Amino acid sequence: MYRFWKLALILSVVTGWAASQNSPAHVPQPVVSTRLNNPTTLNCDSHGQPLSVCLWERNVDGQRSVISINPGSDQNGRATPQAGITYAGEGLNSGKCGINIESIKENDSGRWSCTLIGANGGIFIGTVDVTILRKPGAPEFDASLGVLNEGDTKDINCYSANGQPPPTFQWFIGDTPVDSKELKPIGNNTNNNVAYTFQTLRHTFTWQDSGKQLRCVIVSEALTKEDKVEVSQDISVYYAPKSSEEQVTIRVPELGTQASLAINISSNPAPRIQWQTSKFTLVAGNKSPDQRFEARMPKQVGPDLYLCELNIDKVEEGDLNVVYKLIAQNQQGSANFELRLSSAAEASTGLSAGGIVGLVLGIPLILIVVALIVVYTRAKGLLCFKDGGDSHSTAHIEGATSENGDRGNENPVGDHEGYPPSSQTPPLAKTNGNGNHAPPPAPTVRHQMTKRIPCTTTTSSMGDPSKTVLSKLSFYFPLTLFFHFVMF
């Protein structure tokens, strides 16, 4: 007993002095979360400076509990003065002062303080907060949603009891997370010595929420996969019939076959429907006077989703492109939807009536313009040439005129091989007045460009060009009209 008071006195003096002289100790893990009965290690060191003493202390049921570790008792795993706690580290000389708690108990939860006194007089102080994980209770709603009207705003509380640390919450409508702006901060309260954690959702409900589930999920590191972490309840919102499609067109492969005008409608409660045309009005479950039209009862195909059908037996020409109005109503209101029936042949053209008329009138005009251009260019000789090759140069050799009136032999430049022809004999040289032979006159070479010659003839040979164009146009115009109507 005397020893305990002596140690307490020393610790009080040291702690008081250290308050003004201490340096922060190095604490690798300042917050430790563990489960009951699990082994747990707390670490504290002096940044490598050798230690002369290491003290751990905590409050247990309002009493101060101190664990002292001195040189000689700082072997790793060696028991300390407190049962169930051993030293952890490489020795005080290394500046390490940790403890192993063999089995965590309820009273081990809370703040632990370490005071390290260095061999050179330095003091280091640190803290470790120990949290014992406790599974939170299964989540619950504080009330049922009941039946809602579209646009109703309601506060919903989700809570869980005895969680340590307190759980957090995740909210969903179906699989879609709710907007965080609709969530209030997490709160805590105590009722009958039970600690509760809760969160409030304020949400305005729409028709898209109806038929889904409102889900509250708790998140805590103390939970396991086997624990219940979710609570949910169905959402039922009353609203007038609605659909994502207000106008629908149904194609039929050909006349004489069966067809069904169908549309999915969302409604809560279920809709009452009737079909209207200029010829009849059919309430669901009835047939037309000629027995060809049958209005089927709405069929539920999903939460608040109904399939509405009008079956037609042996489709006729007069059934096409008619507006079939579907009127759906319930206690919340009514809505109208328009459906049409068309043939697959109309869909295959891909053109409206105006587009077809434009195509029929436009193609002849295009063909006439093309014909005029062709006739004009041919009349001007812009498309046809007598000589299809490029212009080239030819050379003519001109000599004295022979007795037969020849001007000598001509041969294109580049074709002198074998010239003059072997079958021809050069003319005899004439003599001059002195009896000597006079040399023949030097041949002259004349270059000439051979040019393209248009296919057209002169005006005198063709007649009036305007008449020629008109005559050709009178031929091309009926021809273009013939090909156009053959195509259509």
RACORSUL-V697083 format. One line per field, one symbol per residue. phi: phi as a letter, one per 30 degrees, with the letter a starting at -180 (. if undefined). A space follows every 50 residues. Layout:
phi->???
This chain:
phi->.ddddddddddddddddddcbdbdddcdbdbbcbceiddbccbabciide ccabbcbacbhicdcbccbcejccdeiddcecdibbdblcjdddicbcbc cdbdcedddkccccbccddcjdbbbbbbccccdbdddedbcdaddiccce jdcbcbccbbcidbdedcbbcbciccddddddcdddbbabbhicdccbbc ccbcdbddddiccdbbbcbadddcddddbbbbadcbcdadebadbcbbcc ccdadjcdbbdbacbcaadedcbacbbdcabbdejbcdedidcbcddecd caeicbccbbdbchdcedddhcdcccccbbdclbacbcbbcbdddddddi bdddddddddddddddddddddddddddddiccbbdcddddbcbccccbd ddddidcjdcbddjbddicddddccddddcccddiddddddddccccbcd cdcdddcddddcjddddddddddddddddddddddddc
